[in-house]
């Protein structure tokens, strides 16, 4: 069985990523891209679906020992794990060098004390665990081939094959350093160059050290902010600037349930808020690359704006179920692709426009087509803002007039008006000012429950929705407006878990709810960060700080967060690590620091 979600570490090369469990097992790796087929899919199945374990040798009928300590090396994505055994201590360093050629996963075993027997167990299974590759020797190197893919395994250790698995048994003493590398190459091409593990390790460490030096945040939460920024950088597909929501698919929001989705794509919403955090912490180059990705993806067709695209801008992300995989802790189905790609989500127009506006305000070099795109988006919204949609949470039930969608349509118009007022674009200013007023009036009349003094999830509904917490953050209403305070307090009453974290919206257990799905889900971590932001904005800063620091305590030992927190099971759930959790962490840290109350 795979480990708990929080037992995993992330390593990556900004084109793909691997998850490494605390026992030294790589249970997830897609090659050569985030959205490629996995060669290790044990995370969503069993060991028969592919894994690579490297750690102290142990009895075959005993579970593999877990590392006594692990940490990232400084501010990097280099993982160091140490095991204390009766025979001594050993360290394994795992990393993926920023790519200049073939993608590589490198693992270096180092003896610390004593003499420790070790074992490498490599079971490659292509196509998400369905295909057993042909493994053979080629000029002294081990290579696994299946269809268009080949994976090359290099080490100075003696290896042997047994039961369709490649093993290496060896012993390390103090000062010993033994490297293992897998490299991917299209099967019709020449073998990749022999790896140079030690040089690659130094280059990887240099890369991350230099990248982190650009961070402009030096407040009291710097450790958490830096780790979140590194995670966001790791989720960026370097060749195009696209940002994946998470490097995994089908890690469940409800253990044993059906709320399992593929997040290895670029959601405009997630990418836009990621860009916002990067800009505010000094990372303009990433912001520029994302803007260029956006302009290529949308092309000349903003009327058909999708909520998500492939990492290179692909539009077709057809959803399928992998019925040979039993799912993480039997959470089925396992899905690849995402059928929500063609949903109508009007809030995306606001997210994209807000991101372009922030880039403009922070001095990102002007791009004329970005301004043209912004104007085209508003022309589309002129005719469609008052339609029902699927909303921010991608409900698979009927469309509704979601309040958050209308608020973000207002944001799109408001930011475009500001662009025109600055003199950097031309448009029908008075007409769009009237449109902005019309949307604002519509929301306040139809999306507000006067009796309960709260905005609601959708027009005419009694349900609440945590996305309403963004109303003051987007400037739709000031924080001291009684309707804003009433909404915050209503969400605290009706959407808080026993731990004080925030649910997205009510779910209905075994019945089909507003989102068209059975089952429950955990507290959505982004929503809990939004609550901390709102509490700070309305002057309840001590309460905000306590909630924020409670949220920080949910991170795993490496500072990583999944999408949700299950208050019943007291564990992380959902795809991991999740950009949509790490971005609001950064934002809330910046807000609390700016308050001046925490020594920032």
ABEGO torsion letter per residue (X at the ends): XBBBAAABBBBBAGABBBBBBAAGBBABBBOABAABBBABAAAABBAAAEBBBBBBBBBAABBBBBBABBBBBEBBABBBBBBBBAAEBBBBBBBBBBBBEBBBBBBBBBBABEBBBBBBBBBBBBGGGABBBBBBBBGGBBBBBBEABBBBBBBABBBBBBGGBBBBBBBBBBGBBBBBBBBBBBAABBBBBBBBAAAAAAAAAAAAAAAAAABABABAAAAAAAAAAAAAAAABBAAAGBBBABABBGBBABBGBABBBBAABBBAAAAAAAAAAAAAAGBAAAAAAAAAAAAAAAEABAAABBABBBAAGBABABBBBBAABAEBGGBOBBBBEBAAAABBBAAAAAAAAAAAAAAAAAGBBBBAAAAAAAAAAAAAAAAAAABBBAEAAGBABBBBBBAAAAAAAAAAAAAAAAAAAAGABBBBAAAAAAAAAAAAAAAAAAABBAAAGBBBABBGBABBBAAAAAAAAAGABBAABAAAAAAAAAAAAAABBAAGBBBABBBAEABBBAAGBBEBBBBBAAAAAAAAAAAAAAGBAAAAAAAAAAAAAABBAAGBBBABBBAAAGBBBEBOBBAAAAAAAAAAAAAAAAAGAAGX
